[in-house]
Amino acid sequence: MSIKKNLGNRIREIRNSRSLTQEALAEKINLSAKSLSQIELGNNFVSAETLEDLCVALDITPNVLFDFKYSDVPEDISLDEIIKRLKNNPNLLKTVYRIVMALDY
C-alpha cells in the first residue's frame, strides 16, 4: 500500500477514534471537507503545514500519525490465527492480556 493510502487510513482511524466527522476535523485544520476526504482516500498528500495542523487538532505527535505497523490488519484473519500468533510470542500475549483486561470495565 502506498504511503498516501496508509497515511489517509491512519488519519481516518485517528479521527474516528476521536469521534470527529470529516467536517469537524477539516474545520479545525482550515481545510475543506472535500480536501480532507481526498487525503483520507489516499488520492492527495498533505503539506507540511497541514500535517502539523493535523497533529495539533488530533493531539498527537507525527510519529503516531505515521505508525502504519498495524494499519493493514487482514479482514479475514481468524481468531484461531490470532491465538496461534499469540502462543508463539509470550511477551505479546501478556501485552494483549493487559490491554483486554484494561478494556474490561
Secondary structure as the mmCIF struct_conf table of DSSP 4:
data_model
#
loop_
_struct_conf.conf_type_id
_struct_conf.id
_struct_conf.beg_label_comp_id
_struct_conf.beg_label_asym_id
_struct_conf.beg_label_seq_id
_struct_conf.end_label_comp_id
_struct_conf.end_label_asym_id
_struct_conf.end_label_seq_id
HELX_RH_AL_P HELX_RH_AL_P1 ILE A 3 SER A 17
TURN_TY1_P TURN_TY1_P1 ARG A 18 SER A 19
HELX_RH_AL_P HELX_RH_AL_P2 GLN A 22 LYS A 28
TURN_TY1_P TURN_TY1_P2 ILE A 29 ASN A 30
HELX_RH_AL_P HELX_RH_AL_P3 ALA A 33 GLU A 40
TURN_TY1_P TURN_TY1_P3 LEU A 41 GLY A 42
BEND BEND1 ASN A 43 ASN A 44
HELX_RH_AL_P HELX_RH_AL_P4 ALA A 48 LEU A 58
TURN_TY1_P TURN_TY1_P4 ASP A 59 ASP A 59
HELX_RH_AL_P HELX_RH_AL_P5 PRO A 62 LEU A 65
TURN_TY1_P TURN_TY1_P5 PHE A 66 PHE A 66
TURN_TY1_P TURN_TY1_P6 LYS A 69 TYR A 70
BEND BEND2 SER A 71 SER A 71
TURN_TY1_P TURN_TY1_P7 GLU A 75 ASP A 76
HELX_RH_AL_P HELX_RH_AL_P6 LEU A 79 LYS A 87
TURN_TY1_P TURN_TY1_P8 ASN A 88 ASN A 88
HELX_RH_AL_P HELX_RH_AL_P7 PRO A 90 LEU A 103
#
